[in-house]
């Protein structure tokens, strides 16, 4: 798909809702600074450790490199066995000490459910952000959603798929049949809306918010950037934002934001909004840049 030059405009309301997870001991050193420096692996070593997790190819794993701590943080869901964790460490070999293994509740999934909100056939997802480009009006959602069907319907209208990427990345672009259905706000599930005016990548530890057709408004913190998720069956997605914000099936594709700034589209995660969990988001800058689009 090719979408040309950006044209920004405001249109009448559509609910843009959240509509689809070791301490290293060292010999004593002359100073604490020297000890910290010696304990941290190099960038090349961290890259080898990250590649080892990828090569182990264990479904239910997600990982990102935390350069500050000098660790590759590997989050594993409840389907990953102790033997599989051992396989990951074995694959890392001499770099196994660079791995930090964390467990999370539930199973990593792409969070698609049957129902309403934006839907095609029996599948329900969530609309992320309304966008514009080349004189057209579009909506962004998850690619694992738009892979399912070409025509998506919602209260008051419908939209047709023009781009869909999953796995590798996880975004889809659908074009509104009626431009008046495009609105630059997200619904907060309390009767109010939030105007989204720009987009950036959030920082580690940043407070973030999301909305979704299953669980409404939720918030939490960014725990990792540039995360890779292995959903199993060869379905890997790269470069994701990792958070501790809960989500459930049907929230897929919904928006991650803070204040008036958009950050991402819900790809998947584990757990639920009762026990908590881990969630992953496609950076919204990826489809905006790839297709020459702008948030309304």
Order of alpha helices (4+ residues) and beta strands (2+ residues): alpha-alpha-beta-beta-alpha-beta-beta-beta-beta-beta-alpha-beta-beta-beta-beta-beta-beta-beta-beta-beta-beta-beta-beta-alpha-beta
